[in-house]
Amino acid sequence: MSVREDPQAQPVRPTAEDPVAASGSELIGGPTGRRALLGTSWWTPVRIVAIVAIGMFALGMVQKLPCYDGGWFFGATAQYTHACYSDIPHLYNGRGFASDLVPYFDRIPDNVSGGMQYLEYPVLTGLFMEVASWMTPHGGSIQDREQIYWLVNAGMLMVCTAVIAVCVARTHRRRPWDALLVALAPAFALTATINWDLFAVALTAAALLMWSRSRPLAAGVLLGLATAAKLYPGLLLGALLVLCLRAGRLRAFWTAAGGALAAWLVVNLPVMVSTQGGLHIRDGWKTFYTFSQERPVDFGSVWLIISQRTGNSLQDVNTYGTVLMALACLGVAVLALCAPRRPRLAQLSFLIVAAFVLTNKVYSPQYVLWLIPLAALARPRWRD
């Protein structure tokens, strides 16, 4: 499942093993000396990483200031030219939270089609959005409320940021400093408050930590909750299956998979099933899945380039993407089973999630948040 590490061993110092880290450390006094007293200060690696991650998140909030001051509300292009766009303030009113509509149960006016729709997010993300709306005061103009809603969500996402930093820092006991690759990532600051992805990323990071501690049930439960917030964490179960198959520990996989399914059902069933007029699947719950299937190719996707170059509308893009994703997963599985050394979970997870991003018909800028923690755990090389 995971490599056993000595909890008493001293952490690996990046400045001692990586020339790029050693050069960069000159900004803060240079590499750690041979006689440095490690482990005697309140400033542990995990605490430093968490504080740096929160600081980078705060810089990302400052970067959104042009939009907060008016770019979200006035002018057609200011929020794009300043690279400070966020879905959060727009969806506060656009998805009925300003009117106290209940996600998945109440229909929302669709300003594009003129009809009615349901919230198109997974259930646990919808709950996250709803909780933030409860903490948003109803006084003042709609612009004031949208600004406060963004601030409330930013505060909740900052907590997710700290969770991610701590989990990545503790996944490998002897390599806590690798989490700085997450905390210092510029893309992390730029995209953290575009959408609610950090919530799923935090749950996924916690699942990786539990797996590294040989706790498959807890890892599975957290993966199930993450999948209830965003679809991609469910792909990690494939990586777990291959690793457990190679290690001959399928019992651990089935424990994790069972925990994931149970957690996912606990979250989804209350919204998924309706008994009114007979037992059936609620339309509000299905919206996320039907929306994902029916939406056309979008900006950032390689399929949009192909469509524009060939003039083909790519009606079968779901099939093409699924086939390519299946082939990529098959390739990753063969690589994992044939590699001289058994790969780590983060390494296989990074390859699978990267393949999902590349073959998807939609690419949103915040998708990079899915990959940053996995990349830091999979290949902790400062030059990279």
C-alpha positions in Angstrom: 0.0 0.0 0.0 2.6 2.5 1.0 6.3 2.5 1.9 6.9 2.3 5.7 8.8 5.3 6.9 10.6 5.9 10.2 8.5 8.6 12.0 11.7 9.6 14.0 13.8 10.2 10.9 14.8 13.8 10.1 13.0 15.5 7.2 14.8 15.6 3.9 16.2 19.1 3.3 15.6 20.3 -0.3 18.6 22.7 -0.1 20.8 19.7 0.7 19.7 17.5 -2.2 18.4 19.8 -4.9 20.7 22.5 -6.5 17.7 24.6 -7.6 16.3 24.7 -4.1 19.7 25.5 -2.8 20.1 28.5 -5.2 16.6 29.8 -4.5 17.2 29.6 -0.7 19.7 32.4 -1.0 16.7 34.8 -0.9 16.1 33.7 2.7 19.6 33.2 4.0 20.9 30.2 2.1 20.9 26.4 2.5 20.4 24.8 5.9 23.8 24.4 7.7 25.2 21.1 9.0 24.9 22.3 12.6 21.3 23.6 12.3 19.1 22.4 15.2 16.2 20.9 13.4 12.9 20.1 15.1 13.4 22.4 18.1 11.4 25.4 16.9 7.7 26.1 16.8 8.2 26.8 13.1 7.8 23.2 11.9 7.8 22.5 8.1 4.1 21.8 8.1 3.3 25.1 9.8 5.5 27.0 7.5 4.0 25.4 4.4 0.5 26.1 5.6 1.3 29.8 6.3 3.0 30.2 2.9 -0.1 28.6 1.2 -2.4 30.9 3.0 -0.2 33.9 2.0 -0.2 32.8 -1.6 -4.0 32.5 -1.5 -4.3 36.0 0.0 -2.1 37.3 -2.9 -4.6 35.6 -5.3 -7.4 37.5 -3.5 -5.6 40.8 -4.0 -5.1 39.9 -7.7 -9.0 39.8 -8.0 -9.3 43.4 -6.7 -10.0 45.0 -10.2 -12.9 42.6 -10.6 -14.1 43.1 -7.0 -14.2 46.8 -7.5 -16.3 46.7 -10.6 -15.0 44.3 -13.3 -17.5 41.6 -12.3 -20.4 44.1 -12.7 -19.5 46.7 -15.3 -18.0 46.4 -18.7 -17.9 43.3 -20.9 -14.2 42.5 -20.9 -12.5 44.0 -17.8 -12.7 40.8 -15.8 -10.9 39.0 -18.7 -8.3 41.6 -19.5 -7.4 41.7 -15.8 -7.5 37.9 -15.6 -9.6 38.1 -12.4 -12.8 36.4 -13.5 -14.7 34.3 -11.0 -17.9 32.2 -11.3 -18.7 32.7 -7.6 -20.3 36.2 -7.6 -22.1 35.6 -10.9 -23.7 32.4 -9.7 -24.9 33.8 -6.4 -27.8 35.5 -8.2 -27.7 33.4 -11.4 -28.3 30.1 -9.5 -30.9 31.4 -7.2 -29.0 31.7 -3.9 -29.8 35.4 -3.7 -33.5 34.3 -3.7 -33.1 31.5 -1.2 -33.9 28.8 -3.7 -33.0 25.3 -2.6 -30.5 23.6 -5.0 -31.7 20.5 -6.7 -35.3 21.0 -5.4 -36.2 24.5 -6.8 -35.9 25.4 -10.5 -33.8 28.4 -11.4 -34.7 30.9 -14.2 -32.3 30.3 -17.2 -31.3 33.8 -18.5 -30.0 32.2 -21.7 -32.8 30.0 -22.9 -35.6 31.8 -21.0 -36.7 28.6 -19.4 -36.1 27.0 -16.1 -33.2 24.8 -14.9 -31.6 23.2 -11.9 -28.2 23.7 -10.3 -25.6 22.0 -12.6 -23.0 21.1 -9.8 -22.5 17.9 -7.9 -24.3 17.6 -4.6 -21.5 18.3 -2.1 -20.4 21.4 -4.1 -24.0 22.5 -4.1 -24.0 22.2 -0.3 -20.8 24.2 -0.1 -22.4 27.0 -2.2 -25.6 26.9 -0.1 -23.7 27.1 3.2 -21.9 30.2 1.9 -25.2 31.8 0.9 -26.5 31.2 4.5 -23.6 33.3 5.8 -24.2 36.1 3.3 -26.3 39.0 4.7 -29.4 39.9 2.7 -29.2 43.6 3.2 -27.9 46.0 0.6 -27.8 45.9 -3.2 -27.3 42.7 -5.2 -23.8 43.9 -6.1 -22.9 44.2 -2.4 -24.3 40.8 -1.6 -22.4 39.2 -4.5 -19.1 40.8 -3.2 -19.8 39.5 0.3 -20.7 36.0 -1.1 -17.4 35.9 -2.9 -15.6 36.9 0.3 -17.4 34.2 2.3 -16.5 31.6 -0.2 -13.0 32.8 -0.3 -12.7 32.4 3.4 -14.1 28.8 3.2 -11.7 28.0 0.3 -8.8 29.4 2.3 -9.6 26.7 4.9 -9.4 24.2 2.1 -6.1 25.7 1.1 -4.6 25.1 4.6 -6.0 21.5 4.5 -4.3 20.8 1.2 -1.0 22.2 2.4 -1.0 20.2 5.6 -2.1 17.0 3.9 0.6 17.2 1.1 3.2 18.1 3.7 2.3 15.0 5.8 1.8 12.5 3.1 5.5 11.6 3.0 6.8 12.0 6.6 10.4 12.7 5.5 9.6 15.1 2.7 7.3 17.8 4.2 9.0 20.5 2.3 7.8 19.2 -1.1 4.4 20.8 -0.2 6.1 24.2 -0.9 5.8 23.3 -4.5 2.0 23.5 -4.0 2.0 26.5 -1.7 4.2 28.6 -4.0 2.5 27.6 -7.3 1.5 30.8 -9.1 -1.4 29.0 -10.8 -2.6 28.1 -7.4 -3.0 31.8 -6.5 -4.5 32.8 -9.9 -7.2 30.1 -10.1 -8.1 29.4 -6.4 -11.3 31.5 -6.3 -12.5 31.0 -9.9 -14.7 28.2 -8.8 -15.2 25.7 -5.9 -12.7 23.1 -7.1 -10.4 23.6 -4.0 -13.1 21.8 -1.9 -12.7 18.6 -3.9 -8.9 19.0 -4.1 -8.8 19.3 -0.2 -10.8 16.1 0.2 -8.6 14.3 -2.3 -5.4 15.4 -0.6 -6.8 14.1 2.7 -7.6 10.8 1.0 -4.0 10.5 -0.2 -2.8 11.2 3.3 -5.0 8.5 4.8 -3.8 6.0 2.2 -0.2 6.8 3.0 -1.0 6.0 6.6 -2.4 2.6 5.6 -6.0 3.5 6.4 -7.9 2.4 3.3 -11.4 2.8 4.7 -10.8 6.5 5.7 -9.1 7.0 2.3 -12.1 5.5 0.5 -14.6 7.6 2.5 -12.7 10.8 1.7 -12.5 9.8 -2.0 -16.2 9.2 -2.1 -16.9 12.6 -0.6 -14.5 14.2 -3.0 -16.3 12.5 -5.9 -19.6 13.9 -4.6 -18.0 17.3 -4.9 -16.3 16.9 -8.3 -16.2 14.0 -10.7 -12.4 13.5 -11.2 -11.4 12.1 -7.7 -13.3 8.9 -8.6 -10.6 8.2 -11.2 -8.1 7.6 -8.3 -9.9 4.3 -7.5 -8.5 3.0 -10.8 -5.0 3.8 -9.7 -5.7 2.1 -6.3 -6.9 -1.0 -8.1 -3.8 -1.4 -10.2 -1.5 -0.8 -7.3 -3.3 -3.3 -5.0 -3.4 -5.8 -7.9 0.4 -5.5 -8.3 1.0 -5.7 -4.5 -1.4 -8.6 -4.0 -3.5 -6.5 -1.5 -6.9 -6.4 -3.2 -8.6 -6.5 0.2 -7.3 -3.0 0.9 -8.7 -1.9 -2.5 -12.2 -3.3 -1.8 -12.2 -1.7 1.6 -11.4 1.7 0.0 -13.9 1.2 -2.8 -16.6 0.2 -0.4 -16.0 3.2 1.8 -16.0 5.5 -1.3 -19.3 4.1 -2.5 -20.9 4.3 0.9 -19.8 7.9 1.4 -21.0 8.9 -2.1 -24.4 7.3 -1.5 -24.9 8.9 1.9 -24.3 12.4 0.3 -26.3 11.8 -2.9 -29.3 9.6 -1.9 -31.2 12.3 -0.1 -31.1 14.5 -3.2 -31.1 11.7 -5.7 -34.2 9.7 -4.9 -37.7 11.1 -4.7 -40.8 9.2 -3.4 -43.3 11.7 -4.6 -45.5 10.1 -7.3 -43.5 6.8 -7.0 -39.8 6.1 -6.5 -37.7 7.8 -9.2 -34.5 9.7 -9.8 -34.9 13.4 -9.1 -34.4 15.7 -12.2 -32.4 18.2 -10.1 -29.9 15.6 -9.2 -29.5 14.4 -12.8 -28.8 17.9 -14.1 -25.0 17.7 -13.4 -24.7 14.5 -15.4 -26.9 15.4 -18.3 -25.3 18.8 -18.5 -21.8 17.2 -18.6 -22.9 14.9 -21.3 -24.8 17.4 -23.5 -22.6 20.5 -23.2 -20.6 21.3 -26.4 -16.8 21.6 -26.7 -15.6 24.7 -24.9 -12.6 27.0 -24.7 -9.3 25.4 -23.8 -10.2 22.0 -25.1 -8.1 20.4 -27.9 -11.5 19.3 -29.4 -12.4 23.0 -30.0 -9.2 23.4 -32.1 -10.0 20.3 -34.1 -13.6 21.5 -34.6 -12.5 24.9 -35.8 -9.8 23.6 -38.1 -12.0 20.9 -39.7 -15.4 22.6 -39.6 -16.7 19.4 -38.0 -19.1 20.0 -35.1 -17.9 16.8 -33.5 -21.3 15.4 -32.5 -19.6 12.2 -31.2 -17.0 14.0 -29.0 -18.2 12.2 -25.9 -17.4 8.9 -27.6 -14.0 10.1 -28.9 -13.1 11.4 -25.5 -14.2 8.2 -23.7 -12.2 6.0 -26.0 -9.1 8.1 -25.7 -9.4 8.2 -21.9 -9.8 4.4 -21.8 -6.7 3.9 -23.9 -4.8 6.3 -21.7 -5.9 4.4 -18.6 -4.9 1.1 -20.2 -1.5 2.5 -20.9 -1.1 3.8 -17.4 -2.1 0.4 -16.0 0.4 -1.5 -18.2 3.1 1.0 -17.2 2.3 0.5 -13.5 2.3 -3.3 -13.7 5.5 -3.6 -15.8 7.6 -0.9 -14.0 10.7 -2.2 -12.2 9.5 -0.5 -9.0 6.0 -0.2 -7.9 4.8 3.4 -8.5 3.3 5.6 -5.8 -0.3 6.4 -5.8 0.3 10.0 -6.6 2.3 9.1 -9.7 -0.4 7.0 -11.2 -3.1 9.5 -10.1 -1.3 12.4 -11.8 -1.1 10.5 -15.1 -4.8 9.5 -15.0 -6.1 12.9 -14.1 -3.8 14.6 -16.6 -5.2 12.3 -19.3 -8.7 13.2 -18.2 -8.0 16.9 -18.5 -6.4 16.4 -21.9 -9.2 14.3 -23.4 -12.0 16.3 -21.9 -14.2 18.5 -24.1 -14.1 21.3 -21.6 -11.1 22.9 -19.9 -11.5 25.5 -17.2 -8.5 27.3 -15.8 -9.1 26.1 -12.3 -8.6 22.5 -13.4 -4.9 23.0 -12.9 -5.7 22.8 -9.1 -6.5 19.1 -9.6 -2.9 18.5 -10.8 -0.7 20.7 -8.6 -0.8 18.5 -5.4 -0.5 15.3 -7.4 2.5 16.7 -9.3 4.3 17.8 -6.1 3.8 14.3 -4.7 4.6 12.4 -7.9 7.8 14.2 -8.9 9.1 16.5 -6.2 11.9 18.1 -8.3 12.3 21.8 -7.8 13.7 22.4 -11.3 10.6 20.8 -12.8 
